[in-house]
């Protein structure tokens, strides 16, 4: 499982455009095969800009590649559509989900297989 986290700051003069694009991007993302969760959160600032977080959860890296349309996972915002200039800055991170319970079960199975 892969967690994709985009964080960025949307320029004050681009808030309306970004919200429209974010709504469309959420619809596309949520309906994309391999996506199990997608949500956008925002924090407003006094200057009118917004700090945003776009979190999505994917079955595997192949699904993320298919969704962004290639292997460049760092420079493709997706949520800003054709207008990445809405951001003052953005950063994208990808995390492989680590589940200690699954890892422990796999280790126990491996150990019992060695003992046989």
N, C-alpha and C positions, 0 to 999 in steps of 0.2 A: 504494500500500500504506500502511496506517495502523497504527501501533503505539500501543496504549493501555496506560498505566502507572498503576496505582492503588497508592499507598503509604499506609500508615496504621498506627496503633497500636491493637491489640485489647486491651481491658480484661482484666485477669487473671480476673475473675469471668465472663467471656464466652467464654473460649477453647474450651470444649467445643461450645457453640452455634455459634461461628464455624467451627470445623473441620467440623462437620456441614454447615453451609450452604455452605462453600467447596467441599466435595466434590461437592455437588449442582450448584453453579454451574459448576464445571469440566466436569462431564458435559454440561450444557446448552450451555456455551460451545463446547466442542470439537466438538459435533455441529451447531452453528449454521452455516448456509450463509454462506460468506464468511470464516470463521475458519480460519486455517491453523496457529495455534499458541496455546496457553494454558497457563499454569503459575502456581502460587502458591509463593512462597518465604517462609520465616519466620526470624526471629532472636529467640530467647528472652531475656528480661531477668530480672534477679534478683527484681524485684517480682512476677513471674508473668505480666506482660503480654508481648505479642509484637509486634514490628515486622513487618509483612507487605508483600510486593510481589506484585501480581497483574499479570502481563504477558500481553497478548494481541496477536496480529497478524491484521490484517483486510485483505481484498482492496481495500476502498474504504470511504469514509465512509457510504455508503448501508447497507452491511452492519452497521456499528456502530449506526446509527440504528435499524435493524430489531431488532437484538439488545437494545438498552436500551428499546425501545418508545416512542421519541420523539426529539426533538431536544435534550433537556437532557442533555448528555454529562458535565456537571461535577458535578451533585448526585445522580446515580443510581449507587450503588455496584455494583449487580447482585450482587456476590459475597456481600453480607451479607443477601440476600433481603429479607424483610420486617422485618429488625431492624438498621437502620443504627446503632442505639445501641450496638452491640458495639464501635464505634470510639471511642477518646478523640479522635482526629482522623483525617482522611484527606484526600488530595489526588489529583486525577486529571488526568493530562496526556495529550494526543494529539499524535502526531508523524507527519508525512508522511515516508515513507522516501525518502531521496535516494540514488540509486545513480550515482556518478560514471561508471561504465562505460556505463550506459545513456545518461546525459546526453551523454557524449562521442560515442557512436555516433549519437545524434540530431543533434548539431551537425555531425558529418562528413557525414551524409546531406543535411542542409539546405545545407551548403556545396557539395556536389557537384551538388545540384539547381540552385543559383544559377549555377554555372559552365557548365551546359549551355545 
